[in-house]
């Protein structure tokens, strides 16, 4: 079933920056198992083949979407990448979710993540690491299970999912969310490239998850 939509919405590209595969693979290694759902992605940037995308992205579409089982695929992207929902803030998440939230909506996605762990759904977020800010102290400290602090900054990819952004001027951290923790959020330093140190390469295998 094709969906024809012409874009009238201007979207901030920074909100659509993609995670690099090196960064994502570190996240999977730290989490300990593959993710089942990417809750904030587009066909060109998704790190899991089952993902939620935004209404803004849908409104920008000039091509077709085709229904495939319980999801949709896009003509001009990886046919294995399946959109299984629109607007993650209104939809239930699943266990083992992954989230690199839109930059301007990170606080809303953090609140949603906290709601999801109350429902028993664990996952991992990549967030700008700003522990001195009010939003971090209110929404992350004492609520998240752990914070993984890398030894430097991760770069990002442009909205095509390929072109690397240069000169990223903010640090990032992985934030783990699980239903059971001690109301204290430990900070755990690690060296980037931990996926390689563990001898783990998820790139091909994760793209095959349908």
N, CA, C and O of each residue as an XYZ file, in Angstrom:
840
protein
N       0.856     -1.192      0.000
C       0.000      0.000      0.000
C       0.888      1.236      0.000
O       1.530      1.512      1.014
N       0.953      1.993     -1.094
C       1.802      3.167     -1.133
C       1.218      4.321     -0.326
O       0.001      4.489     -0.244
N       2.112      5.114      0.268
C       1.717      6.328      0.963
C       2.438      7.480      0.284
O       3.667      7.539      0.321
N       1.713      8.389     -0.328
C       2.316      9.520     -1.021
C       2.175     10.759     -0.169
O       1.061     11.203      0.110
N       3.310     11.328      0.253
C       3.293     12.518      1.092
C       4.337     13.477      0.563
O       5.469     13.069      0.301
N       3.988     14.734      0.399
C       4.924     15.759     -0.040
C       5.300     16.635      1.144
O       4.444     17.029      1.937
N       6.583     16.935      1.255
C       7.091     17.621      2.435
C       6.715     19.100      2.454
O       6.851     19.811      1.458
N       6.236     19.540      3.620
C       6.068     20.972      3.870
C       6.731     21.353      5.184
O       6.602     22.488      5.640
N       7.447     20.398      5.800
C       8.019     20.590      7.132
C       9.524     20.756      7.046
O      10.200     19.949      6.408
N      10.055     21.783      7.673
C      11.495     21.987      7.751
C      12.004     21.352      9.030
O      11.524     21.666     10.119
N      12.979     20.455      8.901
C      13.499     19.725     10.058
C      14.945     20.125     10.296
O      15.719     20.246      9.346
N      15.322     20.334     11.564
C      16.700     20.634     11.924
C      17.554     19.407     11.638
O      17.312     18.336     12.195
N      18.555     19.559     10.769
C      19.394     18.415     10.446
C      20.095     17.858     11.667
O      20.307     16.648     11.756
N      20.462     18.715     12.614
C      21.166     18.238     13.805
C      20.322     17.235     14.574
O      20.857     16.322     15.203
N      19.027     17.397     14.528
C      18.140     16.449     15.203
C      18.157     15.085     14.527
O      17.675     14.105     15.095
N      18.704     15.014     13.330
C      18.658     13.779     12.552
C      20.033     13.138     12.379
O      20.177     12.171     11.631
N      21.042     13.672     13.066
C      22.361     13.074     12.952
C      22.322     11.616     13.373
O      21.628     11.246     14.320
N      23.071     10.802     12.662
C      23.068      9.361     12.913
C      24.266      8.941     13.748
O      25.317      9.582     13.722
N      24.090      7.859     14.485
C      25.179      7.229     15.214
C      26.121      6.543     14.227
O      25.662      5.927     13.265
N      27.414      6.640     14.449
C      28.352      5.870     13.635
C      28.280      4.402     14.033
O      27.853      4.067     15.138
N      28.699      3.538     13.128
C      28.692      2.113     13.448
C      29.677      1.788     14.557
O      29.389      0.939     15.401
N      30.840      2.445     14.579
C      31.807      2.184     15.646
C      31.213      2.506     17.008
O      31.376      1.742     17.960
N      30.527      3.630     17.098
C      29.882      4.029     18.351
C      28.787      3.030     18.724
O      28.707      2.577     19.866
N      27.953      2.695     17.751
C      26.852      1.778     18.026
C      27.360      0.417     18.485
O      26.810     -0.171     19.416
N      28.407     -0.084     17.835
C      28.940     -1.388     18.212
C      29.519     -1.370     19.623
O      29.438     -2.368     20.339
N      30.102     -0.238     20.028
C      30.518     -0.104     21.426
C      29.303     -0.198     22.344
O      29.353     -0.842     23.391
N      28.207      0.454     21.938
C      26.994      0.408     22.744
C      26.462     -1.008     22.899
O      26.052     -1.408     23.989
N      26.469     -1.769     21.802
C      25.994     -3.150     21.868
C      26.890     -3.979     22.781
O      26.402     -4.790     23.568
N      28.208     -3.773     22.673
C      29.134     -4.520     23.515
C      28.915     -4.209     24.991
O      28.948     -5.109     25.830
N      28.694     -2.945     25.305
C      28.459     -2.556     26.691
C      27.110     -3.081     27.190
O      26.982     -3.474     28.349
N      26.123     -3.084     26.322
C      24.795     -3.581     26.700
C      24.806     -5.095     26.886
O      24.097     -5.631     27.739
N      25.617     -5.778     26.080
C      25.796     -7.208     26.265
C      25.010     -8.099     25.333
O      25.176     -9.318     25.374
N      24.163     -7.536     24.498
C      23.399     -8.334     23.532
C      22.821     -7.400     22.485
O      22.767     -6.191     22.710
N      22.386     -7.927     21.340
C      21.851     -7.068     20.273
C      20.552     -6.386     20.682
O      19.796     -6.887     21.515
N      20.322     -5.246     20.081
C      19.070     -4.522     20.299
C      18.004     -5.033     19.329
O      18.315     -5.506     18.236
N      16.753     -4.928     19.748
C      15.639     -5.431     18.951
C      14.861     -4.323     18.250
O      14.127     -4.590     17.299
N      15.016     -3.072     18.714
C      14.240     -1.965     18.159
C      15.019     -0.672     18.301
O      15.511     -0.354     19.383
N      15.133      0.071     17.216
C      15.703      1.420     17.233
C      14.519      2.382     17.291
O      13.713      2.431     16.362
N      14.412      3.143     18.376
C      13.190      3.924     18.584
C      13.253      5.335     18.008
O      12.265      6.066     18.076
N      14.388      5.734     17.446
C      14.496      7.093     16.893
C      15.426      7.060     15.691
O      16.623      7.319     15.815
N      14.875      6.743     14.534
C      15.719      6.573     13.352
C      14.958      6.903     12.083
O      13.770      7.223     12.108
N      15.677      6.817     10.973
C      15.122      6.916      9.641
C      15.707      5.763      8.838
O      16.689      5.164      9.276
N      15.149      5.429      7.691
C      15.698      4.302      6.932
C      17.195      4.422      6.644
O      17.901      3.414      6.629
N      17.681      5.633      6.419
C      19.095      5.803      6.098
C      19.999      5.755      7.325
O      21.210      5.583      7.191
N      19.432      5.904      8.506
C      20.263      6.023      9.710
C      20.006      4.931     10.745
O      20.717      4.862     11.748
N      19.016      4.086     10.527
C      18.662      3.071     11.527
C      19.817      2.114     11.760
O      20.524      1.721     10.832
N      19.991      1.750     13.019
C      21.019      0.781     13.382
C      20.441     -0.599     13.645
O      21.193     -1.557     13.824
N      19.144     -0.714     13.672
C      18.454     -1.999     13.793
C      17.410     -2.004     12.681
O      16.826     -0.962     12.386
N      17.171     -3.127     12.075
C      16.265     -3.144     10.924
C      14.811     -2.917     11.290
O      14.011     -2.607     10.408
N      14.441     -3.056     12.536
C      13.104     -2.691     12.999
C      13.240     -1.373     13.757
O      13.997     -1.280     14.723
N      12.503     -0.358     13.315
C      12.701      0.948     13.941
C      11.447      1.804     13.855
O      10.579      1.608     13.004
N      11.391      2.761     14.772
C      10.385      3.812     14.736
C      10.989      5.029     14.047
O      12.177      5.310     14.205
N      10.189      5.737     13.298
C      10.627      6.997     12.714
C       9.640      8.095     13.103
O       8.625      7.827     13.746
N       9.938      9.319     12.714
C       9.144     10.460     13.165
C       8.073     10.847     12.149
O       8.182     10.539     10.963
N       7.058     11.516     12.628
C       6.039     12.074     11.742
C       6.665     13.116     10.815
O       6.264     13.228      9.656
N       7.636     13.872     11.309
C       8.324     14.860     10.462
C       8.969     14.192      9.254
O       8.873     14.693      8.134
N       9.629     13.052      9.487
C      10.246     12.352      8.359
C       9.181     11.907      7.362
O       9.364     12.042      6.153
N       8.080     11.381      7.865
C       7.003     10.932      6.981
C       6.468     12.085      6.147
O       6.186     11.915      4.961
N       6.325     13.265      6.761
C       5.788     14.421      6.050
C       6.737     14.925      4.970
O       6.316     15.623      4.047
N       8.027     14.570      5.081
C       8.995     15.005      4.080
C       9.050     14.078      2.867
O       9.630     14.431      1.840
N       8.462     12.924      2.981
C       8.594     11.929      1.935
C       7.986     12.395      0.622
O       6.872     12.918      0.595
N       8.728     12.201     -0.473
C       8.177     12.419     -1.806
C       8.022     11.084     -2.535
O       7.319     10.996     -3.542
N       8.691     10.037     -2.013
C       8.566      8.708     -2.597
C       7.510      7.896     -1.874
O       6.756      8.422     -1.056
N       7.465      6.618     -2.181
C       6.433      5.746     -1.637
C       6.947      4.912     -0.470
O       8.133      4.600     -0.365
N       6.008      4.567      0.396
C       6.243      3.537      1.393
C       5.351      2.362      1.043
O       4.220      2.539      0.589
N       5.867      1.162      1.258
C       5.110     -0.035      0.934
C       4.909     -0.860      2.188
O       5.847     -1.072      2.956
N       3.699     -1.320      2.395
C       3.431     -2.149      3.556
C       4.076     -3.519      3.361
O       3.956     -4.141      2.305
N       4.768     -3.969      4.417
C       5.423     -5.274      4.386
C       5.210     -5.922      5.744
O       5.869     -5.563      6.720
N       4.297     -6.869      5.806
C       3.978     -7.490      7.077
C       3.394     -6.474      8.032
O       2.375     -5.844      7.746
N       4.050     -6.322      9.172
C       3.573     -5.370     10.177
C       4.256     -4.013     10.083
O       4.071     -3.166     10.956
N       5.055     -3.794      9.019
C       5.761     -2.526      8.907
C       5.740     -1.991      7.489
O       4.982     -2.459      6.640
N       6.597     -0.989      7.245
C       6.683     -0.356      5.940
C       8.139     -0.309      5.508
O       9.037     -0.171      6.339
N       8.370     -0.423      4.211
C       9.694     -0.232      3.643
C       9.626      0.920      2.651
O       8.561      1.234      2.118
N      10.788      1.554      2.407
C      10.860      2.700      1.507
C      11.575      2.307      0.223
O      12.514      1.511      0.246
N      11.128      2.868     -0.897
C      11.700      2.540     -2.198
C      13.201      2.797     -2.259
O      13.951      1.993     -2.814
N      13.638      3.919     -1.689
C      14.985      4.394     -1.928
C      15.948      4.081     -0.784
O      16.999      4.715     -0.682
N      15.613      3.109      0.086
C      16.492      2.738      1.176
C      16.588      1.222      1.265
O      15.915      0.500      0.530
N      17.424      0.757      2.164
C      17.617     -0.672      2.382
C      16.269     -1.384      2.520
O      15.510     -1.077      3.439
N      15.958     -2.322      1.631
C      14.642     -2.982      1.701
C      14.453     -3.824      2.961
O      13.324     -4.161      3.316
N      15.556     -4.167      3.644
C      15.447     -4.920      4.879
C      15.062     -4.028      6.064
O      14.595     -4.523      7.090
N      15.258     -2.723      5.921
C      14.935     -1.795      7.003
C      13.433     -1.583      7.050
O      12.835     -1.121      6.078
N      12.833     -1.912      8.157
C      11.379     -1.901      8.259
C      10.920     -0.884      9.309
O      11.303     -0.967     10.476
N      10.103      0.066      8.882
C       9.474      1.016      9.801
C       8.306      0.300     10.470
O       7.378     -0.145      9.794
N       8.352      0.188     11.789
C       7.289     -0.532     12.501
C       6.429      0.410     13.346
O       5.563     -0.041     14.097
N       6.668      1.711     13.223
C       5.830      2.665     13.941
C       6.285      4.082     13.708
O       7.427      4.327     13.318
N       5.379      5.021     13.950
C       5.660      6.437     13.798
C       5.414      7.138     15.137
O       4.395      6.909     15.788
N       6.354      7.987     15.537
C       6.243      8.784     16.758
C       6.467      7.934     18.010
O       5.520      7.509     18.672
N       7.746      7.698     18.315
C       8.137      6.841     19.440
C       7.650      7.361     20.787
O       7.490      6.579     21.724
N       7.413      8.657     20.899
C       6.981      9.200     22.180
C       5.554      8.792     22.521
O       5.138      8.897     23.675
N       4.805      8.329     21.531
C       3.421      7.911     21.751
C       3.232      6.395     21.675
O       2.156      5.880     21.977
N       4.274      5.698     21.273
C       4.166      4.258     21.080
C       4.864      3.504     22.206
O       5.805      4.028     22.804
N       4.424      2.289     22.506
C       5.159      1.474     23.473
C       6.474      1.006     22.870
O       6.546      0.690     21.682
N       7.513      0.965     23.694
C       8.794      0.435     23.256
C       8.835     -1.054     23.591
O       7.924     -1.578     24.233
N       9.871     -1.716     23.163
C      10.062     -3.129     23.448
C      11.309     -3.301     24.302
O      12.120     -2.385     24.435
N      11.449     -4.487     24.875
C      12.675     -4.772     25.606
C      13.860     -4.772     24.645
O      13.737     -5.160     23.483
N      15.000     -4.333     25.151
C      16.241     -4.243     24.365
C      16.131     -3.208     23.256
O      16.423     -3.490     22.094
N      15.704     -2.006     23.631
C      15.617     -0.909     22.669
C      16.920     -0.116     22.648
O      17.688     -0.108     23.610
N      17.138      0.547     21.521
C      18.281      1.452     21.337
C      17.737      2.826     20.993
O      16.742      2.936     20.276
N      18.387      3.897     21.505
C      17.895      5.245     21.242
C      19.025      6.261     21.179
O      19.741      6.473     22.158
N      19.175      6.884     20.021
C      19.944      8.109     19.860
C      18.908      9.186     19.547
O      18.558      9.378     18.383
N      18.413      9.892     20.564
C      17.234     10.748     20.363
C      17.541     12.004     19.568
O      18.692     12.438     19.527
N      16.530     12.602     18.933
C      16.712     13.917     18.321
C      17.237     14.898     19.359
O      16.760     14.929     20.493
N      18.217     15.694     18.966
C      18.918     16.555     19.912
C      17.962     17.442     20.706
O      18.086     17.548     21.926
N      17.027     18.067     20.036
C      16.117     19.000     20.711
C      15.037     18.307     21.527
O      14.348     18.950     22.319
N      14.883     16.999     21.340
C      13.826     16.261     22.036
C      14.386     15.292     23.078
O      13.663     14.424     23.569
N      15.660     15.434     23.415
C      16.297     14.442     24.282
C      15.618     14.327     25.635
O      15.510     13.222     26.168
N      15.153     15.437     26.210
C      14.521     15.347     27.519
C      13.213     14.564     27.454
O      12.902     13.801     28.369
N      12.445     14.747     26.379
C      11.205     13.993     26.231
C      11.496     12.508     26.062
O      10.769     11.669     26.595
N      12.549     12.177     25.326
C      12.895     10.770     25.136
C      13.431     10.155     26.428
O      13.198      8.976     26.691
N      14.140     10.935     27.229
C      14.613     10.407     28.518
C      13.428     10.106     29.430
O      13.401      9.068     30.091
N      12.464     10.996     29.468
C      11.264     10.741     30.277
C      10.536      9.484     29.780
O      10.037      8.687     30.575
N      10.486      9.326     28.471
C       9.846      8.148     27.904
C      10.619      6.885     28.282
O      10.016      5.862     28.608
N      11.946      6.954     28.238
C      12.766      5.803     28.622
C      12.488      5.399     30.064
O      12.391      4.212     30.377
N      12.362      6.390     30.938
C      12.081      6.102     32.350
C      10.716      5.426     32.493
O      10.560      4.511     33.302
N       9.733      5.869     31.717
C       8.421      5.220     31.734
C       8.524      3.769     31.263
O       7.886      2.875     31.819
N       9.335      3.556     30.232
C       9.443      2.211     29.674
C      10.082      1.228     30.648
O       9.671      0.070     30.707
N      11.080      1.668     31.413
C      11.678      0.729     32.364
C      10.699      0.375     33.470
O      10.794     -0.699     34.063
N       9.761      1.267     33.752
C       8.720      0.919     34.716
C       7.844     -0.212     34.189
O       7.227     -0.946     34.962
N       7.797     -0.345     32.863
C       7.035     -1.421     32.228
C       7.897     -2.652     31.950
O       7.442     -3.610     31.325
N       9.146     -2.617     32.421
C      10.020     -3.778     32.281
C      10.845     -3.822     31.025
O      11.414     -4.865     30.705
N      10.931     -2.711     30.291
C      11.650     -2.693     29.013
C      12.996     -1.999     29.151
O      13.057     -0.779     29.298
N      14.055     -2.761     29.104
C      15.410     -2.224     29.247
C      15.937     -1.720     27.909
O      15.468     -2.129     26.847
N      16.923     -0.820     27.979
C      17.531     -0.316     26.761
C      18.710      0.585     27.054
O      19.107      0.760     28.206
N      19.265      1.153     25.996
C      20.457      1.995     26.094
C      20.261      3.237     25.240
O      19.752      3.162     24.121
N      20.674      4.386     25.782
C      20.597      5.654     25.061
C      21.997      6.215     24.845
O      22.896      5.999     25.658
N      22.170      6.933     23.746
C      23.350      7.753     23.527
C      22.916      9.193     23.723
O      22.051      9.691     23.002
N      23.525      9.873     24.713
C      23.110     11.234     25.051
C      24.293     12.184     25.085
O      25.414     11.762     25.373
N      24.064     13.472     24.794
C      25.097     14.461     25.074
C      25.432     14.392     26.564
O      24.535     14.414     27.407
N      26.709     14.308     26.881
C      27.105     14.116     28.281
C      27.245     15.473     28.961
O      28.269     16.146     28.836
N      26.196     15.860     29.681
C      26.136     17.169     30.326
C      25.725     17.003     31.791
O      24.645     17.447     32.181
N      26.582     16.362     32.616
C      26.195     16.041     33.992
C      26.004     17.247     34.895
O      25.423     17.115     35.973
N      26.477     18.423     34.487
C      26.319     19.617     35.325
C      25.008     20.340     35.073
O      24.688     21.298     35.777
N      24.247     19.901     34.084
C      23.004     20.599     33.754
C      21.860     20.150     34.646
O      21.889     19.063     35.224
N      20.856     21.005     34.746
C      19.690     20.679     35.552
C      18.927     19.497     34.994
O      18.462     18.643     35.749
N      18.791     19.437     33.654
C      18.029     18.338     33.075
C      18.706     17.008     33.332
O      18.020     16.010     33.549
N      20.034     16.960     33.315
C      20.739     15.702     33.579
C      20.531     15.269     35.034
O      20.234     14.106     35.308
N      20.689     16.209     35.952
C      20.525     15.870     37.373
C      19.091     15.432     37.673
O      18.871     14.554     38.508
N      18.120     16.040     36.994
C      16.722     15.701     37.249
C      16.305     14.387     36.595
O      15.578     13.598     37.198
N      16.761     14.150     35.365
C      16.212     13.053     34.574
C      17.091     11.806     34.507
O      16.594     10.711     34.245
N      18.394     11.968     34.741
C      19.313     10.834     34.574
C      19.869     10.346     35.911
O      19.721      9.172     36.251
N      20.505     11.236     36.666
C      21.102     10.835     37.941
C      20.041     10.272     38.883
O      18.998     10.886     39.108
N      20.331      9.091     39.429
C      19.407      8.470     40.362
C      18.245      7.751     39.728
O      17.456      7.112     40.425
N      18.120      7.841     38.399
C      17.043      7.147     37.683
C      17.594      6.095     36.732
O      17.074      4.981     36.670
N      18.648      6.441     35.988
C      19.267      5.481     35.088
C      20.066      4.452     35.888
O      20.447      4.697     37.033
N      20.309      3.312     35.273
C      21.046      2.233     35.936
C      22.538      2.504     35.964
O      23.198      2.243     36.970
N      23.080      3.030     34.862
C      24.518      3.307     34.790
C      24.793      4.275     33.664
O      24.016      4.399     32.717
N      25.924      4.965     33.785
C      26.422      5.859     32.742
C      27.792      5.356     32.319
O      28.696      5.228     33.145
N      27.943      5.070     31.032
C      29.223      4.633     30.500
C      29.921      5.838     29.875
O      29.437      6.421     28.904
N      31.073      6.199     30.455
C      31.815      7.393     30.039
C      32.948      7.004     29.093
O      33.896      6.352     29.531
N      32.888      7.376     27.814
C      33.980      7.056     26.894
C      35.201      7.927     27.167
O      35.122      8.943     27.857
N      36.322      7.507     26.613
C      37.574      8.225     26.836
C      37.763      9.392     25.874
O      38.827     10.013     25.863
N      36.768      9.696     25.081
C      36.824     10.820     24.150
C      35.475     10.987     23.478
O      34.487     10.376     23.886
N      35.438     11.806     22.461
C      34.167     12.108     21.788
C      33.922     11.179     20.611
O      34.840     10.780     19.895
N      32.670     10.855     20.443
C      32.233     10.141     19.243
C      31.823     11.154     18.187
O      31.256     12.200     18.504
N      32.112     10.837     16.931
C      31.578     11.618     15.836
C      30.187     11.096     15.474
O      29.721     10.096     16.019
N      29.544     11.788     14.553
C      28.219     11.390     14.092
C      28.222     11.345     12.571
O      29.164     11.808     11.928
N      27.162     10.785     12.005
C      26.978     10.761     10.563
C      25.880     11.735     10.178
O      24.968     12.006     10.959
N      25.979     12.261      8.958
C      24.945     13.155      8.450
C      23.666     12.367      8.187
O      23.627     11.154      8.390
N      22.629     13.052      7.739
C      21.317     12.432      7.594
C      21.267     11.370      6.499
O      20.289     10.630      6.393
N      22.335     11.293      5.675
C      22.387     10.218      4.682
C      22.887      8.914      5.287
O      22.879      7.877      4.624
N      23.327      8.962      6.554
C      23.814      7.767      7.225
C      25.197      7.339      6.799
O      25.657      6.264      7.185
N      25.888      8.178      5.990
C      27.192      7.804      5.448
C      28.244      8.886      5.698
O      29.340      8.591      6.175
N      27.912     10.138      5.375
C      28.867     11.243      5.468
C      29.173     11.562      6.923
O      28.267     11.810      7.719
N      30.464     11.555      7.264
C      30.837     11.777      8.649
C      30.871     13.265      8.973
O      31.422     14.064      8.215
N      30.274     13.631     10.112
C      30.340     15.001     10.598
C      31.691     15.203     11.272
O      32.211     14.293     11.918
N      32.248     16.377     11.123
C      33.555     16.666     11.712
C      33.402     17.740     12.775
O      32.481     18.554     12.730
N      34.317     17.727     13.728
C      34.366     18.777     14.728
C      33.180     18.788     15.674
O      32.706     19.859     16.055
N      32.687     17.608     16.064
C      31.594     17.561     17.035
C      32.074     18.208     18.332
O      33.096     17.818     18.895
N      31.311     19.212     18.797
C      31.792     20.031     19.917
C      31.164     19.667     21.258
O      31.127     20.495     22.168
N      30.673     18.443     21.390
C      30.126     18.038     22.685
C      30.442     16.559     22.915
O      30.483     15.777     21.965
N      30.665     16.176     24.168
C      30.897     14.761     24.487
C      29.579     14.011     24.570
O      28.518     14.609     24.747
N      29.659     12.707     24.441
C      28.488     11.845     24.564
C      28.767     10.755     25.586
O      29.920     10.486     25.923
N      27.715     10.139     26.069
C      27.836      9.000     26.967
C      26.688      8.043     26.702
O      25.623      8.448     26.236
N      26.913      6.780     27.001
C      25.847      5.791     26.949
C      25.148      5.753     28.300
O      25.800      5.728     29.344
N      23.830      5.750     28.279
C      23.047      5.691     29.517
C      22.205      4.423     29.482
O      21.382      4.227     28.589
N      22.430      3.570     30.471
C      21.743      2.289     30.567
C      20.485      2.427     31.414
O      20.502      3.027     32.489
N      19.387      1.856     30.905
C      18.113      1.871     31.613
C      17.630      0.434     31.813
O      17.421     -0.292     30.842
N      17.454      0.029     33.058
C      16.899     -1.281     33.382
C      15.906     -1.113     34.526
O      15.993     -0.134     35.268
N      14.966     -2.039     34.690
C      13.946     -1.883     35.736
C      14.497     -1.931     37.151
O      13.884     -1.376     38.062
N      15.640     -2.581     37.361
C      16.138     -2.781     38.721
C      17.464     -2.059     38.915
O      18.447     -2.381     38.249
N      17.500     -1.096     39.811
C      18.740     -0.437     40.183
C      18.594      0.100     41.607
O      17.524      0.004     42.208
N      19.678      0.663     42.138
C      19.733      1.027     43.553
C      19.493      2.518     43.798
O      19.884      3.039     44.842
N      18.857      3.207     42.855
C      18.598      4.642     42.966
C      19.901      5.437     43.101
O      19.929      6.541     43.644
N      20.957      4.844     42.597
C      22.246      5.512     42.481
C      22.786      5.149     41.114
O      22.788      3.978     40.734
N      23.241      6.139     40.376
C      23.678      5.898     38.996
C      25.199      5.946     38.927
O      25.776      7.033     38.909
N      25.861      4.794     38.888
C      27.325      4.793     38.824
C      27.823      5.255     37.458
O      27.157      5.076     36.439
N      29.003      5.848     37.468
C      29.674      6.282     36.244
C      30.815      5.313     35.975
O      31.696      5.128     36.815
N      30.793      4.700     34.805
C      31.734      3.639     34.469
C      32.569      4.071     33.265
O      32.056      4.096     32.146
N      33.846      4.413     33.468
C      34.694      4.807     32.333
C      35.022      3.599     31.453
O      35.132      2.475     31.942
N      35.175      3.847     30.149
C      35.622      2.792     29.245
C      36.380      3.428     28.091
O      36.272      4.629     27.843
N      37.141      2.611     27.398
C      37.915      3.053     26.249
C      37.147      2.748     24.977
O      36.703      1.618     24.774
N      36.989      3.730     24.132
C      36.281      3.519     22.868
C      36.945      2.398     22.071
O      38.162      2.222     22.107
N      36.123      1.656     21.361
C      36.619      0.488     20.657
C      36.474     -0.785     21.475
O      37.066     -1.815     21.155
N      35.678     -0.702     22.535
C      35.496     -1.871     23.405
C      34.920     -3.045     22.633
O      35.190     -4.193     22.985
N      34.129     -2.793     21.583
C      33.582     -3.896     20.787
C      34.703     -4.672     20.118
O      34.651     -5.899     20.036
N      35.727     -3.953     19.633
C      36.869     -4.626     19.027
C      37.699     -5.376     20.049
O      38.207     -6.460     19.763
N      37.839     -4.812     21.235
C      38.598     -5.468     22.288
C      37.954     -6.783     22.699
O      38.642     -7.728     23.087
N      36.625     -6.837     22.611
C      35.908     -8.045     22.982
C      35.795     -9.028     21.816
O      35.228    -10.112     21.950
N      36.350     -8.622     20.665
C      36.278     -9.493     19.505
C      34.875     -9.602     18.938
O      34.493    -10.643     18.403
N      34.103     -8.520     19.055
C      32.699     -8.548     18.635
C      32.523     -7.611     17.454
O      32.943     -6.455     17.508
N      31.912     -8.095     16.401
C      31.546     -7.250     15.275
C      30.085     -7.526     14.946
O      29.746     -8.569     14.388
N      29.228     -6.574     15.302
C      27.794     -6.763     15.163
C      27.246     -6.206     13.859
O      26.067     -6.398     13.563
N      28.066     -5.523     13.076
C      27.526     -4.710     11.981
C      26.675     -5.521     11.020
O      25.524     -5.166     10.762
N      27.216     -6.589     10.493
C      26.461     -7.389      9.539
C      25.310     -8.107     10.217
O      24.199     -8.145      9.687
N      25.567     -8.676     11.383
C      24.539     -9.457     12.043
C      23.348     -8.594     12.431
O      22.203     -9.022     12.285
N      23.598     -7.394     12.920
C      22.510     -6.539     13.341
C      21.696     -6.042     12.166
O      20.482     -5.877     12.281
N      22.341     -5.802     11.038
C      21.589     -5.366      9.863
C      20.716     -6.484      9.314
O      19.794     -6.229      8.539
N      20.998     -7.719      9.709
C      20.197     -8.840      9.246
C      18.982     -9.079     10.133
O      18.089     -9.836      9.755
N      18.930     -8.452     11.301
C      17.793     -8.653     12.191
C      16.563     -8.036     11.562
O      16.587     -6.856     11.212
N      15.501     -8.781     11.410
C      14.285     -8.277     10.752
C      13.144     -8.240     11.739
O      12.033     -7.846     11.384
